Amino acid sequence: MVATTVPADQQAAVTAVIVAVKNPTIIAFTLLWMAGIGRTLIADQRSLQPI
């Protein structure tokens, strides 16, 4: 998409900006997702234990 919408001399800069914005967002989302999975597993184990 960058190749079709951005002039050739500015493609490298635009791609760098897109990657710089995208990567921290994906990393943060992944960490939150992993924490949620762990929390779900812990909650499921507690509900299975007899009281």
PyMOL Python script that loads the backbone (N, CA, C, O; Angstrom):
from pymol import cmd

cmd.read_pdbstr("""\
ATOM      1  N   MET A   1       0.822  -1.190   0.000  1.00  0.00           N
ATOM      2  CA  MET A   1       0.000   0.000   0.000  1.00  0.00           C
ATOM      3  C   MET A   1       0.866   1.255   0.000  1.00  0.00           C
ATOM      4  O   MET A   1       0.527   2.246  -0.646  1.00  0.00           O
ATOM      5  N   VAL A   2       1.983   1.213   0.722  1.00  0.00           N
ATOM      6  CA  VAL A   2       2.865   2.374   0.749  1.00  0.00           C
ATOM      7  C   VAL A   2       3.398   2.667  -0.646  1.00  0.00           C
ATOM      8  O   VAL A   2       3.497   3.828  -1.044  1.00  0.00           O
ATOM      9  N   ALA A   3       3.737   1.634  -1.381  1.00  0.00           N
ATOM     10  CA  ALA A   3       4.312   1.827  -2.717  1.00  0.00           C
ATOM     11  C   ALA A   3       3.339   2.516  -3.675  1.00  0.00           C
ATOM     12  O   ALA A   3       3.770   3.229  -4.581  1.00  0.00           O
ATOM     13  N   THR A   4       2.060   2.316  -3.489  1.00  0.00           N
ATOM     14  CA  THR A   4       1.087   2.904  -4.419  1.00  0.00           C
ATOM     15  C   THR A   4       0.611   4.283  -3.997  1.00  0.00           C
ATOM     16  O   THR A   4       0.092   5.028  -4.828  1.00  0.00           O
ATOM     17  N   THR A   5       0.772   4.643  -2.737  1.00  0.00           N
ATOM     18  CA  THR A   5       0.218   5.915  -2.265  1.00  0.00           C
ATOM     19  C   THR A   5       1.264   6.961  -1.902  1.00  0.00           C
ATOM     20  O   THR A   5       0.925   8.131  -1.721  1.00  0.00           O
ATOM     21  N   VAL A   6       2.532   6.560  -1.792  1.00  0.00           N
ATOM     22  CA  VAL A   6       3.590   7.487  -1.374  1.00  0.00           C
ATOM     23  C   VAL A   6       4.619   7.605  -2.486  1.00  0.00           C
ATOM     24  O   VAL A   6       4.978   6.602  -3.102  1.00  0.00           O
ATOM     25  N   PRO A   7       5.098   8.813  -2.753  1.00  0.00           N
ATOM     26  CA  PRO A   7       6.143   8.968  -3.768  1.00  0.00           C
ATOM     27  C   PRO A   7       7.385   8.132  -3.430  1.00  0.00           C
ATOM     28  O   PRO A   7       7.680   7.899  -2.257  1.00  0.00           O
ATOM     29  N   ALA A   8       8.100   7.688  -4.448  1.00  0.00           N
ATOM     30  CA  ALA A   8       9.230   6.774  -4.270  1.00  0.00           C
ATOM     31  C   ALA A   8      10.310   7.334  -3.355  1.00  0.00           C
ATOM     32  O   ALA A   8      10.917   6.580  -2.595  1.00  0.00           O
ATOM     33  N   ASP A   9      10.562   8.628  -3.411  1.00  0.00           N
ATOM     34  CA  ASP A   9      11.632   9.203  -2.594  1.00  0.00           C
ATOM     35  C   ASP A   9      11.259   9.299  -1.114  1.00  0.00           C
ATOM     36  O   ASP A   9      12.141   9.538  -0.288  1.00  0.00           O
ATOM     37  N   GLN A  10      10.000   9.124  -0.752  1.00  0.00           N
ATOM     38  CA  GLN A  10       9.572   9.214   0.648  1.00  0.00           C
ATOM     39  C   GLN A  10       9.110   7.874   1.218  1.00  0.00           C
ATOM     40  O   GLN A  10       8.683   7.820   2.371  1.00  0.00           O
ATOM     41  N   GLN A  11       9.184   6.806   0.450  1.00  0.00           N
ATOM     42  CA  GLN A  11       8.692   5.512   0.906  1.00  0.00           C
ATOM     43  C   GLN A  11       9.453   4.980   2.116  1.00  0.00           C
ATOM     44  O   GLN A  11       8.845   4.412   3.024  1.00  0.00           O
ATOM     45  N   ALA A  12      10.754   5.152   2.141  1.00  0.00           N
ATOM     46  CA  ALA A  12      11.550   4.650   3.266  1.00  0.00           C
ATOM     47  C   ALA A  12      11.142   5.345   4.566  1.00  0.00           C
ATOM     48  O   ALA A  12      11.002   4.692   5.599  1.00  0.00           O
ATOM     49  N   ALA A  13      10.952   6.653   4.520  1.00  0.00           N
ATOM     50  CA  ALA A  13      10.575   7.404   5.724  1.00  0.00           C
ATOM     51  C   ALA A  13       9.179   7.014   6.203  1.00  0.00           C
ATOM     52  O   ALA A  13       8.959   6.846   7.402  1.00  0.00           O
ATOM     53  N   VAL A  14       8.257   6.874   5.294  1.00  0.00           N
ATOM     54  CA  VAL A  14       6.889   6.504   5.657  1.00  0.00           C
ATOM     55  C   VAL A  14       6.852   5.091   6.231  1.00  0.00           C
ATOM     56  O   VAL A  14       6.158   4.842   7.217  1.00  0.00           O
ATOM     57  N   THR A  15       7.586   4.173   5.630  1.00  0.00           N
ATOM     58  CA  THR A  15       7.644   2.806   6.147  1.00  0.00           C
ATOM     59  C   THR A  15       8.249   2.789   7.546  1.00  0.00           C
ATOM     60  O   THR A  15       7.771   2.060   8.415  1.00  0.00           O
ATOM     61  N   ALA A  16       9.297   3.583   7.776  1.00  0.00           N
ATOM     62  CA  ALA A  16       9.925   3.656   9.104  1.00  0.00           C
ATOM     63  C   ALA A  16       8.950   4.174  10.150  1.00  0.00           C
ATOM     64  O   ALA A  16       8.919   3.672  11.274  1.00  0.00           O
ATOM     65  N   VAL A  17       8.165   5.164   9.793  1.00  0.00           N
ATOM     66  CA  VAL A  17       7.176   5.711  10.739  1.00  0.00           C
ATOM     67  C   VAL A  17       6.094   4.674  11.043  1.00  0.00           C
ATOM     68  O   VAL A  17       5.695   4.509  12.196  1.00  0.00           O
ATOM     69  N   ILE A  18       5.633   3.991  10.032  1.00  0.00           N
ATOM     70  CA  ILE A  18       4.591   2.970  10.236  1.00  0.00           C
ATOM     71  C   ILE A  18       5.102   1.865  11.155  1.00  0.00           C
ATOM     72  O   ILE A  18       4.397   1.443  12.072  1.00  0.00           O
ATOM     73  N   VAL A  19       6.309   1.401  10.916  1.00  0.00           N
ATOM     74  CA  VAL A  19       6.869   0.331  11.745  1.00  0.00           C
ATOM     75  C   VAL A  19       7.114   0.820  13.169  1.00  0.00           C
ATOM     76  O   VAL A  19       6.864   0.081  14.120  1.00  0.00           O
ATOM     77  N   ALA A  20       7.596   2.045  13.334  1.00  0.00           N
ATOM     78  CA  ALA A  20       7.864   2.594  14.658  1.00  0.00           C
ATOM     79  C   ALA A  20       6.584   2.729  15.481  1.00  0.00           C
ATOM     80  O   ALA A  20       6.616   2.555  16.699  1.00  0.00           O
ATOM     81  N   VAL A  21       5.479   3.031  14.844  1.00  0.00           N
ATOM     82  CA  VAL A  21       4.206   3.165  15.549  1.00  0.00           C
ATOM     83  C   VAL A  21       3.586   1.797  15.807  1.00  0.00           C
ATOM     84  O   VAL A  21       2.999   1.569  16.865  1.00  0.00           O
ATOM     85  N   LYS A  22       3.711   0.896  14.853  1.00  0.00           N
ATOM     86  CA  LYS A  22       3.058  -0.411  14.957  1.00  0.00           C
ATOM     87  C   LYS A  22       3.717  -1.309  15.995  1.00  0.00           C
ATOM     88  O   LYS A  22       3.008  -1.935  16.784  1.00  0.00           O
ATOM     89  N   ASN A  23       5.027  -1.397  16.026  1.00  0.00           N
ATOM     90  CA  ASN A  23       5.708  -2.353  16.892  1.00  0.00           C
ATOM     91  C   ASN A  23       5.391  -2.187  18.376  1.00  0.00           C
ATOM     92  O   ASN A  23       5.052  -3.183  19.014  1.00  0.00           O
ATOM     93  N   PRO A  24       5.479  -0.999  18.965  1.00  0.00           N
ATOM     94  CA  PRO A  24       5.128  -0.884  20.392  1.00  0.00           C
ATOM     95  C   PRO A  24       3.673  -1.256  20.672  1.00  0.00           C
ATOM     96  O   PRO A  24       3.357  -1.802  21.729  1.00  0.00           O
ATOM     97  N   THR A  25       2.805  -0.961  19.732  1.00  0.00           N
ATOM     98  CA  THR A  25       1.394  -1.307  19.913  1.00  0.00           C
ATOM     99  C   THR A  25       1.220  -2.823  19.947  1.00  0.00           C
ATOM    100  O   THR A  25       0.506  -3.340  20.807  1.00  0.00           O
ATOM    101  N   ILE A  26       1.849  -3.531  19.043  1.00  0.00           N
ATOM    102  CA  ILE A  26       1.751  -4.987  18.993  1.00  0.00           C
ATOM    103  C   ILE A  26       2.399  -5.609  20.225  1.00  0.00           C
ATOM    104  O   ILE A  26       1.863  -6.565  20.785  1.00  0.00           O
ATOM    105  N   ILE A  27       3.544  -5.081  20.656  1.00  0.00           N
ATOM    106  CA  ILE A  27       4.214  -5.605  21.843  1.00  0.00           C
ATOM    107  C   ILE A  27       3.336  -5.417  23.074  1.00  0.00           C
ATOM    108  O   ILE A  27       3.186  -6.344  23.871  1.00  0.00           O
ATOM    109  N   ALA A  28       2.760  -4.245  23.239  1.00  0.00           N
ATOM    110  CA  ALA A  28       1.889  -3.991  24.395  1.00  0.00           C
ATOM    111  C   ALA A  28       0.659  -4.889  24.359  1.00  0.00           C
ATOM    112  O   ALA A  28       0.266  -5.441  25.387  1.00  0.00           O
ATOM    113  N   PHE A  29       0.053  -5.041  23.198  1.00  0.00           N
ATOM    114  CA  PHE A  29      -1.118  -5.906  23.072  1.00  0.00           C
ATOM    115  C   PHE A  29      -0.766  -7.346  23.419  1.00  0.00           C
ATOM    116  O   PHE A  29      -1.534  -8.027  24.098  1.00  0.00           O
ATOM    117  N   THR A  30       0.393  -7.816  22.955  1.00  0.00           N
ATOM    118  CA  THR A  30       0.822  -9.187  23.222  1.00  0.00           C
ATOM    119  C   THR A  30       1.039  -9.403  24.716  1.00  0.00           C
ATOM    120  O   THR A  30       0.627 -10.431  25.252  1.00  0.00           O
ATOM    121  N   LEU A  31       1.676  -8.457  25.394  1.00  0.00           N
ATOM    122  CA  LEU A  31       1.904  -8.590  26.834  1.00  0.00           C
ATOM    123  C   LEU A  31       0.578  -8.613  27.606  1.00  0.00           C
ATOM    124  O   LEU A  31       0.406  -9.408  28.530  1.00  0.00           O
ATOM    125  N   LEU A  32      -0.339  -7.751  27.227  1.00  0.00           N
ATOM    126  CA  LEU A  32      -1.650  -7.750  27.887  1.00  0.00           C
ATOM    127  C   LEU A  32      -2.402  -9.048  27.634  1.00  0.00           C
ATOM    128  O   LEU A  32      -3.057  -9.576  28.533  1.00  0.00           O
ATOM    129  N   TRP A  33      -2.309  -9.562  26.419  1.00  0.00           N
ATOM    130  CA  TRP A  33      -2.962 -10.821  26.069  1.00  0.00           C
ATOM    131  C   TRP A  33      -2.384 -11.961  26.891  1.00  0.00           C
ATOM    132  O   TRP A  33      -3.126 -12.795  27.409  1.00  0.00           O
ATOM    133  N   MET A  34      -1.044 -12.003  27.014  1.00  0.00           N
ATOM    134  CA  MET A  34      -0.406 -13.069  27.789  1.00  0.00           C
ATOM    135  C   MET A  34      -0.779 -12.972  29.267  1.00  0.00           C
ATOM    136  O   MET A  34      -0.988 -13.999  29.913  1.00  0.00           O
ATOM    137  N   ALA A  35      -0.865 -11.775  29.808  1.00  0.00           N
ATOM    138  CA  ALA A  35      -1.274 -11.603  31.200  1.00  0.00           C
ATOM    139  C   ALA A  35      -2.714 -12.070  31.382  1.00  0.00           C
ATOM    140  O   ALA A  35      -3.046 -12.686  32.394  1.00  0.00           O
ATOM    141  N   GLY A  36      -3.560 -11.780  30.414  1.00  0.00           N
ATOM    142  CA  GLY A  36      -4.952 -12.230  30.497  1.00  0.00           C
ATOM    143  C   GLY A  36      -5.071 -13.739  30.440  1.00  0.00           C
ATOM    144  O   GLY A  36      -5.895 -14.319  31.147  1.00  0.00           O
ATOM    145  N   ILE A  37      -4.258 -14.392  29.608  1.00  0.00           N
ATOM    146  CA  ILE A  37      -4.259 -15.860  29.534  1.00  0.00           C
ATOM    147  C   ILE A  37      -3.826 -16.443  30.878  1.00  0.00           C
ATOM    148  O   ILE A  37      -4.461 -17.364  31.393  1.00  0.00           O
ATOM    149  N   GLY A  38      -2.748 -15.907  31.443  1.00  0.00           N
ATOM    150  CA  GLY A  38      -2.277 -16.378  32.744  1.00  0.00           C
ATOM    151  C   GLY A  38      -3.323 -16.191  33.831  1.00  0.00           C
ATOM    152  O   GLY A  38      -3.536 -17.076  34.660  1.00  0.00           O
ATOM    153  N   ARG A  39      -3.959 -15.057  33.821  1.00  0.00           N
ATOM    154  CA  ARG A  39      -4.998 -14.776  34.826  1.00  0.00           C
ATOM    155  C   ARG A  39      -6.177 -15.745  34.673  1.00  0.00           C
ATOM    156  O   ARG A  39      -6.731 -16.222  35.664  1.00  0.00           O
ATOM    157  N   THR A  40      -6.546 -16.025  33.439  1.00  0.00           N
ATOM    158  CA  THR A  40      -7.638 -16.964  33.181  1.00  0.00           C
ATOM    159  C   THR A  40      -7.270 -18.361  33.662  1.00  0.00           C
ATOM    160  O   THR A  40      -8.091 -19.038  34.282  1.00  0.00           O
ATOM    161  N   LEU A  41      -6.048 -18.799  33.386  1.00  0.00           N
ATOM    162  CA  LEU A  41      -5.616 -20.124  33.830  1.00  0.00           C
ATOM    163  C   LEU A  41      -5.592 -20.231  35.348  1.00  0.00           C
ATOM    164  O   LEU A  41      -5.992 -21.255  35.903  1.00  0.00           O
ATOM    165  N   ILE A  42      -5.129 -19.191  36.023  1.00  0.00           N
ATOM    166  CA  ILE A  42      -5.106 -19.203  37.489  1.00  0.00           C
ATOM    167  C   ILE A  42      -6.525 -19.236  38.040  1.00  0.00           C
ATOM    168  O   ILE A  42      -6.800 -19.975  38.986  1.00  0.00           O
ATOM    169  N   ALA A  43      -7.424 -18.456  37.470  1.00  0.00           N
ATOM    170  CA  ALA A  43      -8.812 -18.427  37.936  1.00  0.00           C
ATOM    171  C   ALA A  43      -9.480 -19.784  37.709  1.00  0.00           C
ATOM    172  O   ALA A  43     -10.248 -20.243  38.555  1.00  0.00           O
ATOM    173  N   ASP A  44      -9.194 -20.428  36.578  1.00  0.00           N
ATOM    174  CA  ASP A  44      -9.776 -21.744  36.307  1.00  0.00           C
ATOM    175  C   ASP A  44      -9.274 -22.783  37.298  1.00  0.00           C
ATOM    176  O   ASP A  44     -10.045 -23.638  37.733  1.00  0.00           O
ATOM    177  N   GLN A  45      -8.004 -22.726  37.661  1.00  0.00           N
ATOM    178  CA  GLN A  45      -7.455 -23.690  38.614  1.00  0.00           C
ATOM    179  C   GLN A  45      -8.072 -23.498  39.992  1.00  0.00           C
ATOM    180  O   GLN A  45      -8.335 -24.478  40.690  1.00  0.00           O
ATOM    181  N   ARG A  46      -8.303 -22.272  40.391  1.00  0.00           N
ATOM    182  CA  ARG A  46      -8.907 -22.009  41.697  1.00  0.00           C
ATOM    183  C   ARG A  46     -10.348 -22.512  41.757  1.00  0.00           C
ATOM    184  O   ARG A  46     -10.811 -22.973  42.800  1.00  0.00           O
ATOM    185  N   SER A  47     -11.046 -22.419  40.636  1.00  0.00           N
ATOM    186  CA  SER A  47     -12.443 -22.860  40.644  1.00  0.00           C
ATOM    187  C   SER A  47     -12.540 -24.375  40.646  1.00  0.00           C
ATOM    188  O   SER A  47     -13.576 -24.916  41.031  1.00  0.00           O
ATOM    189  N   LEU A  48     -11.481 -25.087  40.222  1.00  0.00           N
ATOM    190  CA  LEU A  48     -11.509 -26.541  40.192  1.00  0.00           C
ATOM    191  C   LEU A  48     -11.117 -27.167  41.536  1.00  0.00           C
ATOM    192  O   LEU A  48     -11.439 -28.329  41.784  1.00  0.00           O
ATOM    193  N   GLN A  49     -10.439 -26.429  42.394  1.00  0.00           N
ATOM    194  CA  GLN A  49     -10.004 -26.965  43.675  1.00  0.00           C
ATOM    195  C   GLN A  49     -11.178 -27.076  44.647  1.00  0.00           C
ATOM    196  O   GLN A  49     -11.997 -26.162  44.736  1.00  0.00           O
ATOM    197  N   PRO A  50     -11.264 -28.193  45.375  1.00  0.00           N
ATOM    198  CA  PRO A  50     -12.351 -28.327  46.351  1.00  0.00           C
ATOM    199  C   PRO A  50     -12.139 -27.364  47.521  1.00  0.00           C
ATOM    200  O   PRO A  50     -11.010 -27.057  47.904  1.00  0.00           O
ATOM    201  N   ILE A  51     -13.226 -26.913  48.059  1.00  0.00           N
ATOM    202  CA  ILE A  51     -13.159 -25.966  49.180  1.00  0.00           C
ATOM    203  C   ILE A  51     -13.222 -26.695  50.508  1.00  0.00           C
ATOM    204  O   ILE A  51     -13.179 -26.061  51.563  1.00  0.00           O
TER     205      ILE A  51
END
""", "prot")
cmd.dss("prot")
cmd.show_as("cartoon", "prot")
cmd.util.cbc("prot")
cmd.orient("prot")
